[in-house]
Amino acid sequence: MNLTAHNTLRIAARADQVLQIDSEAALAEISQQLGQQPRCILGSGSNVVLHAPIPATVLLSQIKGRHIRPQGVLVAGAGENWHEVVMWSLAQGYGGLENLALIPGTVGAAPVQNIGAYGVEISERLINLTAWDFQSRQLHTFSKAECGFAYRHSIFKDPALQGPWNQPRFFITQVQLQLAPIAKAEVNIGYGDLKAAFAGHSNPPSPMEVADAVMAIRRRKLPDPAEIGNVGSFFKNPIISNVQAKNLRLLHPDLPQYPLTDHGSDQCKISAAWLIERCGFKGARRGDVGVHQGHALVLVNHGDGTGREILALAHEIQQAVVARFGVFLEPEPVFMP
Ligand SMILES: Cc1cc2nc3c(=O)[nH]c(=O)nc-3n(C[C@H](O)[C@H](O)[C@H](O)COP(=O)(O)OP(=O)(O)OC[C@H]3O[C@@H](n4cnc5c(N)ncnc54)[C@H](O)[C@@H]3O)c2cc1C
């Protein structure tokens, strides 16, 4: 089966077999049938690069269902659309997810890379999640601490927990998040464009107003995958030592740097987009793939680009950035297979 409609880069990779997983019971049954046969998991495909035919069964994450328990505990099935859940929770009178509005993808994939935007990561709201373990063939509940969250990372992205070519051990089925009633919700508007959007306001905005501002900023800045294939940011912002950052600042005073107070005092995050733009890649094109005109961090498929071409361009960018700045850019999406 062709997977073009199942990945936002719109790569035309094929898979041996595609199965829809719409309940935990279906997952248990399919797990039994598949045994040790190769498998992989896809949500909306907004954070994957499919770069060859997939010699495996693709399990589509489609477990639905959402409700909010007393005390503001949101329970959502892995196959729910993330943005719809964010907007629904606000409409139900609960804040907490507004900074993460309009991030594409499913609820189940959100903890995999600890999605984050405008100063908030899902790990800050997560209570626990439930996942099917293909090894023990049982459901397992992971506390927040057990998920091993870091910047765009969790244990579910950890190669040690994967089989050959990223074969996943765990299928996340449900996520529980702690929200706050809107009247008590504390909004976070301290980050970049969001701070600017509310500069001069005397009263703090409501969570809904924050969501509206986030959506307006994202629509202005990020290319819509419905119009041009992409997976959002292709590289993580590098985290480097303060010593290396200081040396870089001497040579490049305008390199954006963000001190990491919560990661110890000796590290800071720098802008991957700035590094790529300075190497002259913004708007570059290699055949049918390229770097977006307006955003140097976004690689795009102009039409018939292949996963292999995307990887070649990513590699070219990594080499240029290392050669010029001595900094390695780590890709954010997952490569399959
Ligand atoms: C325009 C655009 C903007 C973006 N902006 C942001 C942003 O601001 N912040 C951010 O963090 N990300 C961003 N992303 C990346 C992406 O939206 C997120 O990573 C999202 O969580 C991926 O969801 P998905 O359902 O598409 O996952 P997929 O791409 O289908 O899968 C991603 C990974 O998760 C695994 N996976 C999926 N579902 C499950 C499951 N149920 N159990 C176990 N593993 C699973 C897959 O096997 C794969 O390894 C953006 C992407 C795009 C296209």
The ligand as an SDF file (V2000), in Angstrom:
LIG
                    3D

 53 58  0  0  0  0  0  0  0  0999 V2000
    3.9110   22.0370   10.1350 C   0  0  0  0  0  0  0  0  0  0  0  0
    4.4250   21.2500   11.3210 C   0  0  0  0  0  0  0  0  0  0  0  0
    4.6590   21.9050   12.5200 C   0  0  0  0  0  0  0  0  0  0  0  0
    5.1360   21.2010   13.6260 C   0  0  0  0  0  0  0  0  0  0  0  0
    5.3430   21.8960   14.7740 N   0  0  0  0  0  0  0  0  0  0  0  0
    5.7950   21.2330   15.8670 C   0  0  0  0  0  0  0  0  0  0  0  0
    6.0100   21.9380   17.0940 C   0  0  0  0  0  0  0  0  0  0  0  0
    5.7810   23.1320   17.1990 O   0  0  0  0  0  0  0  0  0  0  0  0
    6.4850   21.2370   18.1450 N   0  0  0  0  0  0  0  0  0  0  0  0
    6.7340   19.8930   18.0780 C   0  0  0  0  0  0  0  0  0  0  0  0
    7.1660   19.3150   19.0930 O   0  0  0  0  0  0  0  0  0  0  0  0
    6.5140   19.2040   16.9410 N   0  0  0  0  0  0  0  0  0  0  0  0
    6.0530   19.8290   15.8460 C   0  0  0  0  0  0  0  0  0  0  0  0
    5.8500   19.1420   14.6740 N   0  0  0  0  0  0  0  0  0  0  0  0
    6.1270   17.6980   14.6260 C   0  0  0  0  0  0  0  0  0  0  0  0
    4.8590   16.8120   14.8220 C   0  0  0  0  0  0  0  0  0  0  0  0
    3.7040   17.5490   14.6670 O   0  0  0  0  0  0  0  0  0  0  0  0
    4.8330   16.1310   16.2020 C   0  0  0  0  0  0  0  0  0  0  0  0
    6.0020   15.4040   16.4340 O   0  0  0  0  0  0  0  0  0  0  0  0
    3.6280   15.2040   16.3520 C   0  0  0  0  0  0  0  0  0  0  0  0
    3.5120   14.7960   17.7010 O   0  0  0  0  0  0  0  0  0  0  0  0
    3.7070   13.9660   15.4680 C   0  0  0  0  0  0  0  0  0  0  0  0
    2.4480   13.3060   15.5150 O   0  0  0  0  0  0  0  0  0  0  0  0
    2.0530   12.2140   14.4380 P   0  0  0  0  0  0  0  0  0  0  0  0
    0.7770   11.5830   14.8780 O   0  0  0  0  0  0  0  0  0  0  0  0
    2.0400   12.8010   13.0830 O   0  0  0  0  0  0  0  0  0  0  0  0
    3.2540   11.1710   14.5990 O   0  0  0  0  0  0  0  0  0  0  0  0
    3.9990   10.3420   13.4600 P   0  0  0  0  0  0  0  0  0  0  0  0
    4.7780   11.2640   12.6170 O   0  0  0  0  0  0  0  0  0  0  0  0
    3.0300    9.4390   12.7800 O   0  0  0  0  0  0  0  0  0  0  0  0
    4.9860    9.4660   14.3480 O   0  0  0  0  0  0  0  0  0  0  0  0
    6.0840   10.0660   14.9790 C   0  0  0  0  0  0  0  0  0  0  0  0
    6.7980    8.9840   15.8240 C   0  0  0  0  0  0  0  0  0  0  0  0
    5.9290    8.5850   16.8860 O   0  0  0  0  0  0  0  0  0  0  0  0
    5.6710    7.1710   16.8140 C   0  0  0  0  0  0  0  0  0  0  0  0
    4.2860    6.9730   17.2170 N   0  0  0  0  0  0  0  0  0  0  0  0
    3.1680    7.5500   16.6670 C   0  0  0  0  0  0  0  0  0  0  0  0
    2.0780    7.1470   17.3480 N   0  0  0  0  0  0  0  0  0  0  0  0
    2.5250    6.3160   18.3180 C   0  0  0  0  0  0  0  0  0  0  0  0
    1.8640    5.5720   19.3510 C   0  0  0  0  0  0  0  0  0  0  0  0
    0.5250    5.5920   19.5000 N   0  0  0  0  0  0  0  0  0  0  0  0
    2.6230    4.8090   20.1850 N   0  0  0  0  0  0  0  0  0  0  0  0
    3.9720    4.7470   20.0490 C   0  0  0  0  0  0  0  0  0  0  0  0
    4.6440    5.4200   19.0880 N   0  0  0  0  0  0  0  0  0  0  0  0
    3.9150    6.2000   18.2380 C   0  0  0  0  0  0  0  0  0  0  0  0
    5.9280    6.7820   15.3640 C   0  0  0  0  0  0  0  0  0  0  0  0
    6.2550    5.4160   15.2550 O   0  0  0  0  0  0  0  0  0  0  0  0
    7.1050    7.7050   15.0390 C   0  0  0  0  0  0  0  0  0  0  0  0
    8.2840    7.1420   15.5520 O   0  0  0  0  0  0  0  0  0  0  0  0
    5.3630   19.8080   13.5420 C   0  0  0  0  0  0  0  0  0  0  0  0
    5.1130   19.1450   12.3280 C   0  0  0  0  0  0  0  0  0  0  0  0
    4.6370   19.8610   11.2280 C   0  0  0  0  0  0  0  0  0  0  0  0
    4.3370   19.1320    9.9540 C   0  0  0  0  0  0  0  0  0  0  0  0
  1  2  1  0
  2  3  1  0
  2 52  2  0
  3  4  2  0
  4  5  1  0
  4 50  1  0
  5  6  2  0
  6  7  1  0
  6 13  1  0
  7  8  2  0
  7  9  1  0
  9 10  1  0
 10 11  2  0
 10 12  1  0
 12 13  2  0
 13 14  1  0
 14 15  1  0
 14 50  1  0
 15 16  1  0
 16 17  1  0
 16 18  1  0
 18 19  1  0
 18 20  1  0
 20 21  1  0
 20 22  1  0
 22 23  1  0
 23 24  1  0
 24 25  2  0
 24 26  1  0
 24 27  1  0
 27 28  1  0
 28 29  2  0
 28 30  1  0
 28 31  1  0
 31 32  1  0
 32 33  1  0
 33 34  1  0
 33 48  1  0
 34 35  1  0
 35 36  1  0
 35 46  1  0
 36 37  1  0
 36 45  1  0
 37 38  2  0
 38 39  1  0
 39 40  1  0
 39 45  2  0
 40 41  1  0
 40 42  2  0
 42 43  1  0
 43 44  2  0
 44 45  1  0
 46 47  1  0
 46 48  1  0
 48 49  1  0
 50 51  2  0
 51 52  1  0
 52 53  1  0
M  END
$$$$
